[in-house]
Amino acid sequence: MADVPIDRTFFMHVMKTAGTSFGTRLVRHFGDDEVYPTPGPTRNSEYWNFLELLDRSDDEKSRIRLIQGHFPLFVRELVPVERTITILRDPIERLISHLRQLLRFDEANGWSRIEEVYEHPLTRHLTDYQVRQFSRAVDDDPLELDDSHLTRALERLDTVELVGFTDRYDAFTQDCFERYGWDCRDGERLQVAPGEIVVDPAFRRRLAADNAVDVEFYRAATDRRGDGDVLVLGRPSSPRG
């Protein structure tokens, strides 16, 4: 593999955390030619499939300064990066947002309530999703998670350089500007569901019980953040263009 550019960044896009808004602005900063996936007709499939990144030639990889996608953290072990950043969200709010998105855009299933979406077997991979993305290995993608996955996820969280939080999104983008020189501030938030939704308290309690591992992961992350707006881990960085 060609030498890794010193400023290659992996934005680990956890679904439904405001990552689409942030990632879109990152592309504008870096430019299409230095980003994976490249904007175009194959971008949607590549945003989910890191194997297509591995198929790129060494010369193509050497030009990539930003990798972003719905990829687990282990992707950076396959394509070296200088830093990893991500955004986390309260797991119950994140899951409700995801269920709402599926309800809006997957009309073929005839769902009318998010509770119906949640009952579908294919949505099981959405539970404990943040721990799942942090703890997964190349050859390990279990349906059910336990305390060992939580421990692994927290250990790997410590290797992420900068962690933002959806409820403090503006502070995160401001920090990225001050830290790296990336102007991802302002602009319209993308893929935000319209209006509010009333969620049955009993369903919220069920989600909390079903996602107990993710709830504990998020609690630990916010505890580490303390009174700040972002969580700074890994090695320190100096601003870059």
C-alpha positions in Angstrom: 0.0 0.0 0.0 1.2 3.5 -0.7 2.3 5.8 2.1 -0.6 7.0 4.2 -1.2 10.8 4.0 -0.6 12.3 7.4 -4.0 13.9 7.5 -6.2 11.0 6.5 -9.4 11.0 8.7 -12.0 8.4 9.3 -15.4 9.8 10.1 -17.2 6.8 11.7 -20.8 7.8 10.8 -23.1 6.3 13.4 -26.6 6.3 11.8 -29.1 9.0 13.0 -26.6 11.2 14.9 -26.6 14.2 12.5 -23.7 12.5 10.6 -25.3 13.2 7.2 -25.2 16.9 7.8 -21.6 16.8 9.1 -20.4 14.4 6.4 -21.9 16.5 3.6 -20.0 19.6 4.8 -16.8 17.5 5.2 -17.0 16.6 1.5 -17.3 20.2 0.6 -14.2 21.0 2.6 -12.0 18.1 1.3 -13.3 18.0 -2.3 -14.8 15.0 -4.2 -11.4 13.6 -5.4 -10.1 13.2 -1.8 -13.1 11.5 -0.3 -14.4 8.0 0.0 -17.0 7.3 -1.1 -16.8 9.7 -4.0 -20.0 11.5 -4.7 -21.8 9.9 -7.7 -24.1 7.0 -8.7 -22.3 4.4 -6.6 -22.0 6.4 -3.4 -25.0 5.0 -1.6 -23.8 1.4 -1.9 -20.2 2.3 -1.1 -21.3 4.2 2.0 -22.3 0.9 3.5 -19.7 -1.4 1.9 -16.1 -0.9 3.0 -15.0 -3.9 0.9 -15.3 -1.6 -2.2 -12.7 0.7 -0.5 -10.3 -2.2 -0.1 -10.6 -2.9 -3.9 -9.3 0.5 -4.8 -5.8 0.6 -6.2 -2.9 1.8 -4.0 -2.7 5.0 -6.0 -6.4 5.7 -5.5 -6.1 5.0 -1.8 -3.1 7.3 -1.5 -5.3 10.3 -2.6 -8.0 9.7 -0.1 -7.9 12.2 2.9 -11.4 11.4 4.2 -13.1 8.1 4.7 -16.6 8.2 5.9 -19.5 5.8 6.0 -21.7 3.5 8.1 -18.6 1.4 8.8 -17.6 -0.3 12.1 -14.5 1.0 13.8 -12.4 -2.0 12.6 -12.3 -0.5 9.1 -9.3 1.7 10.1 -7.3 -1.5 10.7 -7.8 -2.4 7.1 -7.0 1.1 5.7 -4.7 3.0 8.0 -5.8 6.5 9.1 -4.3 9.3 11.1 -7.3 10.1 13.2 -10.9 8.8 13.8 -13.8 11.1 14.8 -17.4 10.2 15.4 -20.7 11.5 16.8 -22.8 9.6 19.5 -26.4 10.1 20.4 -28.7 9.1 23.3 -29.4 5.5 22.2 -33.2 5.6 22.8 -33.5 8.9 20.8 -31.3 7.5 18.1 -33.3 4.3 17.8 -36.6 6.2 17.7 -35.3 8.4 15.0 -34.2 5.4 13.0 -37.5 3.7 13.4 -39.3 6.9 12.2 -37.1 7.0 9.1 -37.9 3.4 8.3 -41.6 4.1 8.9 -41.5 7.1 6.5 -39.5 5.5 3.6 -40.4 1.8 3.7 -44.1 1.9 2.8 -44.1 -1.5 1.2 -44.3 -3.2 4.6 -47.5 -1.4 5.5 -46.3 -0.1 8.8 -48.3 2.6 10.5 -46.5 2.9 13.9 -42.9 2.7 15.0 -43.8 -0.2 17.3 -44.6 -2.2 14.2 -41.3 -1.4 12.6 -39.5 -2.5 15.8 -41.2 -5.9 15.7 -39.7 -6.8 12.3 -36.9 -9.3 12.5 -34.7 -7.4 10.2 -34.5 -4.4 12.7 -32.8 -6.5 15.4 -29.4 -5.3 14.2 -30.5 -1.7 15.2 -30.5 -2.6 18.9 -27.3 -1.7 20.8 -26.1 -0.2 17.5 -23.4 2.1 18.8 -21.7 -0.7 20.8 -22.1 -3.0 17.8 -20.2 -0.6 15.6 -17.4 -0.1 18.1 -17.0 -3.7 19.2 -17.4 -5.6 15.9 -14.5 -7.5 14.5 -13.9 -8.6 10.9 -15.0 -12.2 11.7 -17.4 -11.4 14.6 -20.9 -9.8 14.1 -23.1 -11.3 16.7 -26.8 -10.6 16.9 -26.9 -10.5 20.7 -24.4 -8.4 22.6 -23.2 -8.8 26.2 -20.9 -7.1 28.7 -17.8 -8.3 26.9 -18.8 -6.3 23.8 -19.5 -3.3 26.1 -16.0 -3.6 27.5 -14.4 -3.9 24.1 -16.5 -0.9 22.8 -15.3 1.3 25.7 -11.7 0.3 25.2 -11.9 1.2 21.5 -13.7 4.5 22.3 -10.5 5.6 24.0 -8.7 5.3 20.7 -11.1 7.8 18.9 -9.5 11.2 18.8 -12.7 13.4 18.9 -16.2 12.4 19.9 -19.2 14.7 19.3 -22.7 14.4 20.6 -25.9 15.0 18.7 -27.4 17.2 21.4 -24.3 19.4 21.2 -23.8 19.3 17.5 -23.0 23.0 17.0 -20.3 22.8 19.6 -18.8 19.8 17.9 -18.6 21.5 14.5 -17.1 24.6 16.1 -14.5 22.4 17.8 -13.6 20.7 14.4 -13.1 24.2 12.9 -10.8 25.3 15.8 -8.9 22.0 16.0 -8.6 21.0 12.3 -9.5 24.0 10.3 -12.6 22.3 8.8 -15.5 24.7 8.4 -18.5 22.4 8.8 -20.5 25.0 10.8 -23.9 26.3 10.1 -26.1 25.1 7.3 -29.3 23.2 7.2 -29.5 19.9 9.2 -30.2 17.0 6.8 -32.5 14.0 7.1 -34.3 15.4 10.1 -37.8 13.9 10.5 -40.5 16.5 10.3 -42.6 17.4 13.4 -42.6 15.7 16.8 -43.8 12.2 17.7 -45.4 11.0 20.9 -43.8 7.8 22.1 -45.6 5.6 24.5 -43.7 5.6 27.8 -44.0 1.8 28.0 -42.4 1.5 24.6 -39.6 3.8 25.7 -39.0 1.5 28.7 -38.9 -1.5 26.4 -36.3 0.2 24.2 -34.2 1.0 27.2 -34.3 -2.6 28.4 -33.6 -4.0 25.0 -30.7 -1.6 24.5 -29.2 -1.7 28.0 -25.7 -2.3 26.6 -25.9 0.8 24.4 -27.4 2.9 27.3 -24.5 2.0 29.5 -22.0 2.8 26.7 -23.5 6.2 26.1 -23.6 6.9 29.9 -19.9 6.1 30.2 -19.1 8.4 27.2 -21.0 11.3 28.6 -19.5 10.7 32.1 -16.0 11.0 30.4 -17.1 14.1 28.7 -18.0 15.8 32.0 -19.0 19.4 31.7 -17.5 19.8 28.2 -19.3 19.7 24.8 -17.0 17.2 23.1 -14.9 14.2 24.3 -11.3 14.5 23.3 -9.4 11.2 23.4 -6.5 9.6 21.5 -3.6 11.8 20.6 -3.8 15.6 20.5 -4.0 17.3 17.1 -2.9 20.6 15.6 -5.0 22.5 13.1 -4.7 21.5 9.4 -6.0 22.8 6.2 
